[in-house]
Amino acid sequence: MTHNFRLCAFADEASPQLAGQTDALTANGIGLIELRGIDGKNVASLTAREAQDVRKRLDASGISVWSIGSPVGKSNIRDDFTAARDEFMRVCETAEITGAKCIRLFSFYGTDGSGSAFDEVCRRLDEFMSSARGCGALLCHENEKKIYGDTPERCRMLLDALPGLSAVFDPANFVQCGADPLAAWKLLGDRVYYAHIKDATADGKNVPAGCGVGCIPELLPLFRDAGIDVLTLEPHLTAFVGLSALEDGEEHHVGGHLQFANNRAAFDHAVSALRGLLEK
């Protein structure tokens, strides 16, 4: 397939240490990173000094930060908003220091998709957008299991209510919510800024790109034709440091039937699978 995609990755799936992450990215010819776990810390916990050190080390490796893969919005809607607001402000500071183009966020647990929660979700996301105007990063909502914006329809409601919000499209998460990724793309594609490449089988197990029912081979030309520039690989083919915190207590649906010697081997396999699809 003829394309101009730039590849990015959650390199913490290759190694919890930044040095191992840059090694994995360089070896696989990937020049962008979506920061999530760094040297045992979540990106939202970095101090300004730590973020400056991360930027310096990435610059030395020739790696640029595409997005901050933040956990913002992965808290319960009934929790005090102050903690989420403070976390977001730290993320904005890190985005500015590292030169990130985007901040990935979510739309809160505990809403049960109810209409009564919609206004509060929108209020919080709108406050995030107002706070982010000075840091130069675009806010991108990710569809995720059990948050308000888990289904395509509720994602669309959020995007319609918040014109300044963009979307990051995750096919596997739609599969795991019982939604058809192609139908989701038709509904959301005009607001998608970039995509996460993660695939899943019908029973929810994560597998290499093209091996599940996430419609990734069909979606790639649609992404290209829509002008999407960056694909972030988020394979989830094996357990990695920080995974439990991402899954909100759910069973880890990693790897399907595949087994790997270590995280780096799983990461390399995931890159090869995606490149195989792009070269067809």
C-alpha positions as CSV (number, residue, x, y, z in Angstrom):
1,M,0.0,0.0,0.0
2,T,1.4,3.4,-0.9
3,H,1.3,5.6,2.2
4,N,3.0,8.5,4.0
5,F,2.4,7.3,7.5
6,R,4.9,8.1,10.2
7,L,5.2,5.4,12.8
8,C,5.0,6.0,16.5
9,A,4.8,3.6,19.4
10,F,4.2,3.1,23.1
11,A,7.7,2.0,23.6
12,D,7.1,1.1,27.3
13,E,5.8,-2.1,25.9
14,A,9.3,-2.9,24.8
15,S,11.0,-1.9,28.0
16,P,10.1,0.0,31.2
17,Q,13.4,1.9,31.0
18,L,13.7,4.9,28.6
19,A,17.1,3.6,27.3
20,G,15.5,0.3,26.3
21,Q,12.6,2.2,24.7
22,T,14.9,4.3,22.5
23,D,16.9,1.2,21.6
24,A,13.7,-0.6,20.5
25,L,12.5,2.4,18.5
26,T,15.8,3.0,16.8
27,A,16.2,-0.7,15.9
28,N,12.8,-0.8,14.3
29,G,13.2,2.5,12.4
30,I,10.6,4.4,14.4
31,G,11.2,8.0,15.1
32,L,8.2,9.0,17.3
33,I,7.2,8.0,20.8
34,E,3.9,8.3,22.7
35,L,5.1,8.7,26.2
36,R,3.4,6.7,28.9
37,G,5.7,4.8,31.2
38,I,9.3,6.1,31.7
39,D,11.8,4.5,34.1
40,G,9.1,3.0,36.2
41,K,7.0,6.2,36.4
42,N,3.8,7.1,34.7
43,V,4.2,10.2,32.4
44,A,1.6,12.0,34.5
45,S,3.9,11.8,37.5
46,L,7.0,13.4,35.9
47,T,8.3,16.6,37.5
48,A,9.4,19.4,35.2
49,R,13.1,18.5,35.8
50,E,12.4,14.8,35.0
51,A,10.5,15.9,31.8
52,Q,13.5,18.0,30.8
53,D,15.8,15.0,31.3
54,V,13.5,12.8,29.2
55,R,13.5,15.4,26.4
56,K,17.3,15.6,26.5
57,R,17.7,11.9,26.3
58,L,15.2,11.5,23.5
59,D,16.8,14.3,21.5
60,A,20.2,12.6,21.8
61,S,18.6,9.4,20.4
62,G,16.9,11.2,17.5
63,I,13.4,10.4,18.9
64,S,10.6,13.0,19.0
65,V,7.6,13.0,21.2
66,W,4.4,12.7,19.2
67,S,1.9,12.4,22.1
68,I,1.6,12.2,25.8
69,G,-0.2,8.9,26.5
70,S,-1.7,10.3,29.7
71,P,-4.1,8.6,32.1
72,V,-6.2,11.8,32.4
73,G,-9.8,10.9,32.5
74,K,-9.3,7.3,33.7
75,S,-10.7,8.2,37.1
76,N,-14.2,7.9,38.4
77,I,-16.6,10.7,37.5
78,R,-17.7,10.7,41.2
79,D,-14.2,11.5,42.4
80,D,-13.2,15.0,43.4
81,F,-12.2,16.7,40.1
82,T,-9.3,18.5,41.8
83,A,-7.0,15.5,41.5
84,A,-7.8,15.1,37.8
85,R,-7.2,18.8,37.2
86,D,-3.9,18.8,39.0
87,E,-2.8,15.7,37.0
88,F,-3.8,17.3,33.8
89,M,-1.8,20.5,34.5
90,R,1.3,18.3,35.1
91,V,0.7,16.6,31.8
92,C,0.4,19.9,30.0
93,E,3.7,21.0,31.5
94,T,5.3,17.8,30.3
95,A,3.8,18.2,26.9
96,E,5.2,21.7,26.6
97,I,8.7,20.6,27.8
98,T,8.9,17.6,25.5
99,G,7.4,19.2,22.5
100,A,4.5,16.8,22.3
101,K,1.9,17.5,19.5
102,C,-1.0,15.8,21.3
103,I,-2.3,14.7,24.7
104,R,-4.3,11.5,24.8
105,L,-7.1,11.5,27.4
106,F,-10.3,9.7,28.4
107,S,-13.9,10.5,29.5
108,F,-14.1,9.0,33.0
109,Y,-15.2,5.8,34.5
110,G,-18.4,5.3,36.6
111,T,-20.8,7.0,34.2
112,D,-22.5,3.8,33.0
113,G,-23.0,5.7,29.7
114,S,-25.9,7.5,31.2
115,G,-27.3,10.7,29.8
116,S,-27.1,12.2,33.3
117,A,-23.3,12.0,33.3
118,F,-22.9,13.6,29.9
119,D,-23.0,17.2,31.0
120,E,-20.4,16.6,33.8
121,V,-18.1,14.8,31.4
122,C,-18.3,17.6,28.9
123,R,-17.7,20.2,31.6
124,R,-14.6,18.5,32.7
125,L,-13.2,17.9,29.2
126,D,-14.0,21.6,28.3
127,E,-12.0,22.7,31.3
128,F,-9.1,20.6,30.2
129,M,-9.3,22.2,26.7
130,S,-9.3,25.6,28.2
131,S,-6.3,24.8,30.4
132,A,-4.4,23.3,27.4
133,R,-4.5,26.3,25.2
134,G,-1.1,27.6,26.4
135,C,0.8,24.3,26.0
136,G,0.4,23.9,22.2
137,A,-0.8,20.3,22.3
138,L,-4.0,19.1,20.8
139,L,-6.3,17.1,23.1
140,C,-7.4,13.7,21.6
141,H,-10.0,11.6,23.2
142,E,-9.5,7.8,23.1
143,N,-12.3,5.4,23.0
144,E,-11.8,3.0,25.9
145,K,-13.7,0.3,27.7
146,K,-16.0,1.4,30.5
147,I,-15.5,5.1,30.1
148,Y,-18.3,7.4,28.9
149,G,-16.8,7.5,25.4
150,D,-16.6,3.8,24.9
151,T,-19.1,3.3,22.0
152,P,-18.9,5.1,18.7
153,E,-22.2,6.9,19.4
154,R,-21.1,8.3,22.7
155,C,-17.7,9.3,21.2
156,R,-19.7,11.2,18.6
157,M,-21.8,13.0,21.2
158,L,-18.7,14.2,22.9
159,L,-17.1,15.4,19.7
160,D,-20.3,17.2,18.7
161,A,-20.5,18.9,22.0
162,L,-16.8,19.9,22.2
163,P,-15.7,21.3,18.8
164,G,-12.1,21.7,20.0
165,L,-11.7,18.1,20.9
166,S,-10.1,15.6,18.5
167,A,-10.1,11.8,18.6
168,V,-7.6,9.1,18.6
169,F,-9.1,5.9,17.1
170,D,-8.4,2.5,18.7
171,P,-9.9,-0.4,16.7
172,A,-9.3,-3.0,19.4
173,N,-11.0,-1.1,22.1
174,F,-14.1,-0.8,19.9
175,V,-14.0,-4.6,19.3
176,Q,-13.8,-5.2,23.0
177,C,-16.9,-3.0,23.5
178,G,-18.8,-5.0,20.9
179,A,-18.7,-2.3,18.2
180,D,-17.7,-2.6,14.5
181,P,-14.5,-0.6,13.9
182,L,-15.5,0.2,10.3
183,A,-18.9,1.5,11.4
184,A,-17.1,3.5,14.1
185,W,-14.8,5.0,11.5
186,K,-17.7,6.1,9.3
187,L,-19.2,7.9,12.3
188,L,-16.0,9.4,13.7
189,G,-13.5,9.6,10.9
190,D,-13.9,13.4,10.3
191,R,-12.6,14.1,13.8
192,V,-9.9,11.5,14.1
193,Y,-6.4,13.1,14.4
194,Y,-4.4,9.9,14.7
195,A,-4.8,6.2,15.3
196,H,-3.6,3.5,17.8
197,I,-2.7,0.3,16.0
198,K,-4.0,-2.4,18.3
199,D,-6.0,-5.5,17.1
200,A,-8.2,-8.0,19.0
201,T,-10.0,-11.2,18.3
202,A,-13.8,-11.5,18.7
203,D,-13.4,-12.7,22.3
204,G,-11.3,-9.6,23.1
205,K,-7.8,-11.0,23.1
206,N,-5.1,-8.6,21.7
207,V,-3.2,-10.0,18.7
208,P,-0.8,-8.5,16.1
209,A,-2.2,-6.0,13.6
210,G,-4.2,-7.8,11.0
211,C,-4.7,-11.0,13.0
212,G,-7.9,-10.0,14.7
213,V,-11.3,-8.5,13.8
214,G,-10.2,-4.9,14.3
215,C,-10.4,-4.4,10.5
216,I,-6.9,-2.8,10.4
217,P,-6.1,-3.9,6.8
218,E,-9.4,-2.2,5.7
219,L,-8.9,0.9,8.0
220,L,-5.3,1.7,6.9
221,P,-6.3,3.0,3.4
222,L,-9.2,4.9,5.0
223,F,-6.8,6.5,7.5
224,R,-4.4,7.4,4.6
225,D,-7.2,8.9,2.4
226,A,-8.4,11.0,5.4
227,G,-4.9,12.5,5.7
228,I,-4.0,10.8,9.0
229,D,-0.3,11.2,9.4
230,V,0.7,9.2,12.4
231,L,0.0,5.6,13.5
232,T,0.9,4.8,17.1
233,L,1.6,1.1,17.7
234,E,0.1,-0.1,21.0
235,P,0.3,-3.9,20.6
236,H,-0.5,-5.3,24.1
237,L,0.9,-8.6,23.1
238,T,2.4,-9.3,26.5
239,A,2.1,-7.9,30.0
240,F,4.3,-4.9,30.7
241,V,5.1,-2.6,33.6
242,G,2.0,-0.4,34.1
243,L,-0.5,-2.6,32.3
244,S,-2.6,-3.4,35.4
245,A,-3.1,0.3,36.0
246,L,-4.4,0.7,32.5
247,E,-7.0,-2.0,32.7
248,D,-9.1,-0.9,35.7
249,G,-9.0,-4.3,37.3
250,E,-10.0,-6.2,34.2
251,E,-8.4,-9.4,33.0
252,H,-5.4,-8.7,30.8
253,H,-6.4,-9.8,27.2
254,V,-2.8,-9.8,26.0
255,G,-1.2,-11.8,23.2
256,G,-3.9,-14.3,22.5
257,H,-2.3,-17.7,21.9
258,L,1.1,-16.1,21.2
259,Q,4.1,-16.4,23.5
260,F,7.3,-14.3,23.4
261,A,10.6,-14.7,25.1
262,N,10.4,-11.1,26.5
263,N,8.7,-7.8,26.0
264,R,11.2,-6.6,23.4
265,A,10.5,-9.7,21.2
266,A,6.7,-9.0,21.5
267,F,7.3,-5.4,20.5
268,D,9.5,-6.3,17.5
269,H,6.9,-8.8,16.3
270,A,4.2,-6.2,16.5
271,V,6.2,-3.8,14.4
272,S,6.8,-6.4,11.8
273,A,3.1,-7.3,11.6
274,L,2.2,-3.6,11.0
275,R,4.9,-3.1,8.4
276,G,3.7,-6.2,6.7
277,L,0.3,-4.7,6.3
278,L,1.7,-1.4,5.1
279,E,3.8,-3.1,2.5
280,K,0.9,-5.0,0.9
